Amino acid sequence: MPRPAGRPEDPEDLMTAGDAARILDLSSDMVRLLAREGRLEAAVQSVSGVRLFRRADVERLAAQRAQRAIERAHGRTRRGRP
């Protein structure tokens, strides 16, 4: 979700790809791939390419991944069919 223009990011709400990877139980490289694919938006990216992610976005993605894992464990797919 985009922030209103002119509102700076709270540093406490930002995390590196490594921090996001720990929450998502993925590698840092996979977090960067998710960012390149647009599945996880980088809140800030430096000139050298370092991305920082919003904690809320990372936690939202983690919850979505957990829900999909539960659905797979119960034999349901995204479309609700076994």
C-alpha positions in Angstrom: 0.0 0.0 0.0 1.6 3.3 -1.0 2.3 5.9 1.6 1.0 9.5 1.2 3.5 11.7 -0.5 5.8 13.7 1.7 5.5 11.3 4.6 8.9 9.8 5.5 9.3 6.1 6.3 9.7 5.3 10.0 13.1 3.5 10.3 11.6 1.2 12.9 9.1 -0.1 10.3 11.8 -0.9 7.6 13.9 -4.0 7.3 16.6 -5.4 5.1 16.2 -8.4 2.7 17.9 -10.5 5.3 15.5 -9.5 8.0 12.5 -10.1 5.7 14.0 -13.5 4.7 14.0 -14.6 8.3 10.4 -13.7 8.8 9.4 -15.3 5.5 11.6 -18.4 6.0 13.2 -17.7 2.6 16.7 -16.8 1.4 17.7 -13.2 0.9 18.0 -13.9 -2.8 14.4 -15.1 -2.9 13.2 -11.9 -1.2 15.1 -9.9 -3.8 13.5 -11.9 -6.5 10.0 -11.3 -5.0 10.9 -7.6 -5.1 12.0 -7.7 -8.7 8.8 -9.5 -9.7 6.7 -7.0 -7.8 5.3 -9.5 -5.3 7.0 -7.6 -2.4 7.4 -3.9 -2.8 10.6 -2.2 -1.7 9.8 0.9 0.4 13.2 2.4 -0.3 16.0 1.5 -2.7 19.3 3.2 -2.6 21.4 4.2 -5.6 23.5 1.2 -5.0 20.5 -1.1 -5.1 20.0 -1.9 -1.4 16.3 -2.4 -0.8 14.4 -1.9 2.5 11.0 -3.4 3.0 8.1 -2.3 5.2 7.5 -4.6 8.1 3.7 -4.6 7.5 4.2 -5.7 3.9 6.6 -8.5 4.9 4.2 -9.7 7.6 1.2 -9.6 5.2 3.2 -11.8 2.7 4.1 -14.2 5.5 0.5 -14.5 6.5 -0.5 -15.2 2.9 2.2 -17.8 2.6 1.0 -19.5 5.8 -2.6 -19.5 4.6 -1.6 -21.2 1.3 0.4 -23.8 3.3 -2.6 -24.6 5.4 -4.8 -24.9 2.3 -2.3 -27.2 0.6 -2.1 -29.3 3.8 -5.9 -29.7 3.7 -5.9 -30.6 0.0 -7.2 -27.4 -1.4 -5.7 -25.3 -4.2 -6.1 -21.6 -4.9 -9.3 -22.3 -6.9 -10.8 -24.4 -4.1 -10.4 -27.7 -6.0 -8.5 -30.7 -4.6 
